[in-house]
Amino acid sequence: MLTSKQRAFLRKQANGLDPIFQIGKGGITDEVITQLALALESRELIKVHILETALLDAKEAINEVAKRLKAEPVQAIGSKIVIYKRANKEKNRKIELPKNK
């Protein structure tokens, strides 16, 4: 579970990111989840664009994706969502979250 300070830190990090995936009318399939999992392992923080043709909004999408990936939802604004998951492999860990006080 992320603290509000950690979530704010991740939102700042994601500000300059471009979406690397799109979710469209096919919705959130197992294949999409697999691709997102691979991207999260190598990047830890990703931005996804939810197309207008998708049958769900950003809030529904971020909750579903985060649940299925066991990841942390960071932000859902408009048609974009940001998701964070710490990499399992030590060599892929790039983001150092602020510590809790």
C-alpha positions in Angstrom: 0.0 0.0 0.0 1.4 3.4 -1.0 1.3 6.4 1.2 0.1 9.7 -0.1 3.7 11.0 -0.2 4.8 8.0 -2.2 1.8 8.3 -4.6 2.6 12.0 -5.1 6.3 11.0 -5.9 5.2 8.5 -8.4 2.7 10.9 -10.1 5.6 13.3 -10.5 7.7 10.6 -12.0 4.9 9.6 -14.4 4.3 13.2 -15.6 6.8 13.0 -18.4 6.0 9.4 -19.4 4.2 8.6 -22.7 1.5 5.8 -22.6 3.1 2.6 -23.7 -0.1 0.6 -24.0 -3.7 1.2 -25.2 -6.8 -0.6 -24.0 -9.6 -0.6 -26.5 -12.8 -2.4 -27.3 -11.2 -5.7 -26.5 -11.0 -4.7 -22.9 -8.6 -6.1 -20.4 -7.7 -9.5 -21.7 -5.2 -12.0 -20.4 -2.8 -11.1 -23.2 -3.0 -7.4 -22.2 -2.3 -8.3 -18.5 0.7 -10.4 -19.6 2.2 -7.6 -21.6 1.6 -5.1 -18.8 3.3 -7.5 -16.3 6.3 -7.7 -18.5 6.5 -3.9 -18.9 6.1 -3.4 -15.2 8.9 -5.8 -14.4 11.3 -3.8 -16.6 10.0 -0.3 -16.0 8.2 -0.4 -12.6 6.0 2.6 -13.5 3.9 2.7 -16.7 1.2 4.8 -18.2 -1.7 3.3 -20.2 -4.2 5.0 -22.5 -7.8 3.9 -22.3 -9.4 4.4 -25.7 -13.0 5.7 -26.2 -14.0 2.4 -27.7 -13.2 0.6 -24.4 -16.3 -0.4 -22.5 -14.9 0.9 -19.2 -13.6 4.1 -17.9 -10.2 4.9 -16.4 -11.3 4.3 -12.8 -12.7 0.8 -13.6 -9.6 0.0 -15.7 -7.0 1.0 -13.1 -8.8 -1.0 -10.4 -9.1 -4.1 -12.6 -5.5 -3.9 -13.9 -4.0 -3.3 -10.5 -6.0 -6.1 -8.9 -5.0 -8.6 -11.6 -1.3 -7.6 -11.6 -1.1 -7.2 -7.8 0.2 -3.7 -8.5 -0.5 -0.3 -7.0 -2.8 2.1 -8.8 -1.2 5.6 -8.8 -3.4 7.8 -10.9 -6.4 7.8 -13.2 -7.1 11.1 -15.0 -9.2 11.4 -18.1 -8.3 8.4 -20.3 -4.9 7.8 -18.8 -3.9 5.5 -16.0 -0.6 5.1 -14.1 0.4 1.9 -12.4 3.4 1.0 -10.2 4.8 -2.4 -9.2 8.2 -2.9 -7.7 10.3 -5.2 -9.9 11.0 -8.7 -8.6 14.5 -8.7 -10.0 17.0 -6.5 -8.2 18.7 -5.4 -11.5 15.3 -4.0 -12.8 14.7 -1.8 -9.7 15.0 1.8 -10.7 12.6 3.7 -8.5 13.4 4.4 -4.9 10.2 5.4 -3.1 10.3 8.0 -0.2 10.5 6.3 3.2 7.6 6.5 5.7 8.2 8.6 8.7 
